[in-house]
């Protein structure tokens, strides 16, 4: 599999680690790329990934999850095209 962007992954995991430690003030949550600027849904999704990937250490698991999500999305798009009789 292609490597995930280590800069973004590391920054997200730093930020989510702070959230997991109890910080809820967005102005205090920062990572290698700066402050947390994403909405709560991003935090919740990446918190789940943080938990599943052993606090962000198991990147291969994250890559597999993103791969499944990508293939699922592709399947939905192809089903839409098929139903619309496009192509």
C-alpha atoms as an extended CHARMM CRD file, in Angstrom:
* protein
*
        87  EXT
         1         1  UNK       CA              0.0000000000        0.0000000000        0.0000000000  PROA      1               0.0000000000
         2         2  UNK       CA              1.0850000000        3.5770000000       -0.5700000000  PROA      2               0.0000000000
         3         3  UNK       CA              2.3240000000        5.3310000000        2.5480000000  PROA      3               0.0000000000
         4         4  UNK       CA             -0.1120000000        7.6760000000        4.2510000000  PROA      4               0.0000000000
         5         5  UNK       CA              1.0950000000       11.2680000000        4.5460000000  PROA      5               0.0000000000
         6         6  UNK       CA              3.1920000000       10.9940000000        7.7040000000  PROA      6               0.0000000000
         7         7  UNK       CA              3.0090000000       14.7350000000        8.3800000000  PROA      7               0.0000000000
         8         8  UNK       CA             -0.7890000000       14.8730000000        8.4510000000  PROA      8               0.0000000000
         9         9  UNK       CA             -1.2810000000       11.5300000000       10.1930000000  PROA      9               0.0000000000
        10        10  UNK       CA              1.1900000000       12.4710000000       12.9320000000  PROA      10              0.0000000000
        11        11  UNK       CA             -0.4050000000       15.9030000000       13.4120000000  PROA      11              0.0000000000
        12        12  UNK       CA             -3.9170000000       14.4230000000       13.5520000000  PROA      12              0.0000000000
        13        13  UNK       CA             -2.8260000000       11.8180000000       16.0860000000  PROA      13              0.0000000000
        14        14  UNK       CA             -1.1000000000       14.4790000000       18.2210000000  PROA      14              0.0000000000
        15        15  UNK       CA             -4.2860000000       16.5270000000       18.2300000000  PROA      15              0.0000000000
        16        16  UNK       CA             -6.5240000000       13.5440000000       18.9310000000  PROA      16              0.0000000000
        17        17  UNK       CA             -4.1900000000       12.4530000000       21.7210000000  PROA      17              0.0000000000
        18        18  UNK       CA             -4.8110000000       15.8050000000       23.3850000000  PROA      18              0.0000000000
        19        19  UNK       CA             -8.5600000000       15.3480000000       22.9150000000  PROA      19              0.0000000000
        20        20  UNK       CA             -8.3030000000       11.8320000000       24.3940000000  PROA      20              0.0000000000
        21        21  UNK       CA             -6.4680000000       13.2950000000       27.3930000000  PROA      21              0.0000000000
        22        22  UNK       CA             -9.4850000000       15.4730000000       28.1160000000  PROA      22              0.0000000000
        23        23  UNK       CA             -8.7250000000       18.7450000000       26.3220000000  PROA      23              0.0000000000
        24        24  UNK       CA            -11.8800000000       20.2080000000       24.7790000000  PROA      24              0.0000000000
        25        25  UNK       CA            -10.7670000000       23.7970000000       24.1330000000  PROA      25              0.0000000000
        26        26  UNK       CA             -9.9820000000       24.0030000000       20.4150000000  PROA      26              0.0000000000
        27        27  UNK       CA             -7.5920000000       26.9120000000       21.0040000000  PROA      27              0.0000000000
        28        28  UNK       CA             -5.4230000000       24.6020000000       23.1200000000  PROA      28              0.0000000000
        29        29  UNK       CA             -5.3380000000       21.5970000000       20.7500000000  PROA      29              0.0000000000
        30        30  UNK       CA             -2.3240000000       21.8160000000       18.4370000000  PROA      30              0.0000000000
        31        31  UNK       CA             -0.2100000000       19.4810000000       16.3300000000  PROA      31              0.0000000000
        32        32  UNK       CA              2.7830000000       19.5840000000       14.0160000000  PROA      32              0.0000000000
        33        33  UNK       CA              0.7840000000       21.4370000000       11.3620000000  PROA      33              0.0000000000
        34        34  UNK       CA             -0.7460000000       23.9740000000       13.7340000000  PROA      34              0.0000000000
        35        35  UNK       CA             -3.9980000000       24.2500000000       15.6680000000  PROA      35              0.0000000000
        36        36  UNK       CA             -6.9990000000       21.9740000000       15.2950000000  PROA      36              0.0000000000
        37        37  UNK       CA             -9.2380000000       23.5380000000       12.6490000000  PROA      37              0.0000000000
        38        38  UNK       CA            -11.5420000000       20.6400000000       11.7490000000  PROA      38              0.0000000000
        39        39  UNK       CA            -15.1270000000       20.2290000000       13.0170000000  PROA      39              0.0000000000
        40        40  UNK       CA            -16.1770000000       17.8250000000       15.7400000000  PROA      40              0.0000000000
        41        41  UNK       CA            -17.0770000000       15.0510000000       13.2650000000  PROA      41              0.0000000000
        42        42  UNK       CA            -13.4290000000       14.9750000000       12.1450000000  PROA      42              0.0000000000
        43        43  UNK       CA            -12.3330000000       14.7060000000       15.7770000000  PROA      43              0.0000000000
        44        44  UNK       CA            -14.7710000000       11.8570000000       16.4900000000  PROA      44              0.0000000000
        45        45  UNK       CA            -13.7820000000        9.9140000000       13.3570000000  PROA      45              0.0000000000
        46        46  UNK       CA            -10.0670000000       10.3100000000       14.0140000000  PROA      46              0.0000000000
        47        47  UNK       CA            -10.5810000000        9.5260000000       17.7060000000  PROA      47              0.0000000000
        48        48  UNK       CA            -12.0440000000        6.1780000000       16.6190000000  PROA      48              0.0000000000
        49        49  UNK       CA             -9.0630000000        5.6640000000       14.2920000000  PROA      49              0.0000000000
        50        50  UNK       CA             -6.6860000000        6.6930000000       17.1000000000  PROA      50              0.0000000000
        51        51  UNK       CA             -8.2540000000        4.0800000000       19.3490000000  PROA      51              0.0000000000
        52        52  UNK       CA             -8.3490000000        1.3110000000       16.6950000000  PROA      52              0.0000000000
        53        53  UNK       CA             -4.7480000000        1.9660000000       15.5770000000  PROA      53              0.0000000000
        54        54  UNK       CA             -3.1720000000        1.7860000000       19.0520000000  PROA      54              0.0000000000
        55        55  UNK       CA             -3.0150000000        5.5540000000       19.5060000000  PROA      55              0.0000000000
        56        56  UNK       CA             -2.0480000000        6.0940000000       15.8740000000  PROA      56              0.0000000000
        57        57  UNK       CA              0.9550000000        3.7670000000       15.9200000000  PROA      57              0.0000000000
        58        58  UNK       CA             -0.4500000000        1.0630000000       13.6030000000  PROA      58              0.0000000000
        59        59  UNK       CA             -0.6360000000        2.9760000000       10.3360000000  PROA      59              0.0000000000
        60        60  UNK       CA             -1.2130000000       -0.1960000000        8.2940000000  PROA      60              0.0000000000
        61        61  UNK       CA             -4.5670000000       -0.7100000000       10.0370000000  PROA      61              0.0000000000
        62        62  UNK       CA             -5.5200000000        2.8880000000        9.1960000000  PROA      62              0.0000000000
        63        63  UNK       CA             -4.5120000000        2.3490000000        5.5660000000  PROA      63              0.0000000000
        64        64  UNK       CA             -6.6810000000       -0.7480000000        5.3890000000  PROA      64              0.0000000000
        65        65  UNK       CA             -9.6500000000        1.0950000000        6.8870000000  PROA      65              0.0000000000
        66        66  UNK       CA             -9.2390000000        3.9340000000        4.3810000000  PROA      66              0.0000000000
        67        67  UNK       CA             -8.8920000000        1.3460000000        1.5950000000  PROA      67              0.0000000000
        68        68  UNK       CA            -12.2000000000       -0.2800000000        2.5630000000  PROA      68              0.0000000000
        69        69  UNK       CA            -13.8800000000        3.1390000000        2.7540000000  PROA      69              0.0000000000
        70        70  UNK       CA            -12.4890000000        4.0410000000       -0.6780000000  PROA      70              0.0000000000
        71        71  UNK       CA            -13.7070000000        0.7960000000       -2.2490000000  PROA      71              0.0000000000
        72        72  UNK       CA            -17.1100000000        1.2020000000       -0.6000000000  PROA      72              0.0000000000
        73        73  UNK       CA            -17.4160000000        4.7350000000       -1.9500000000  PROA      73              0.0000000000
        74        74  UNK       CA            -16.3520000000        3.5580000000       -5.3990000000  PROA      74              0.0000000000
        75        75  UNK       CA            -18.9850000000        0.8110000000       -5.2460000000  PROA      75              0.0000000000
        76        76  UNK       CA            -21.7180000000        3.3260000000       -4.3950000000  PROA      76              0.0000000000
        77        77  UNK       CA            -20.6350000000        5.6180000000       -7.2490000000  PROA      77              0.0000000000
        78        78  UNK       CA            -20.5950000000        2.7360000000       -9.7280000000  PROA      78              0.0000000000
        79        79  UNK       CA            -24.0450000000        1.6230000000       -8.5350000000  PROA      79              0.0000000000
        80        80  UNK       CA            -25.3440000000        5.1580000000       -9.0990000000  PROA      80              0.0000000000
        81        81  UNK       CA            -23.9180000000        5.1970000000      -12.6210000000  PROA      81              0.0000000000
        82        82  UNK       CA            -25.4120000000        1.7960000000      -13.3490000000  PROA      82              0.0000000000
        83        83  UNK       CA            -28.8220000000        2.7990000000      -12.0400000000  PROA      83              0.0000000000
        84        84  UNK       CA            -28.7040000000        6.0140000000      -14.0810000000  PROA      84              0.0000000000
        85        85  UNK       CA            -27.6670000000        3.9460000000      -17.1260000000  PROA      85              0.0000000000
        86        86  UNK       CA            -24.6480000000        6.1700000000      -17.7660000000  PROA      86              0.0000000000
        87        87  UNK       CA            -21.7630000000        4.7820000000      -19.7820000000  PROA      87              0.0000000000
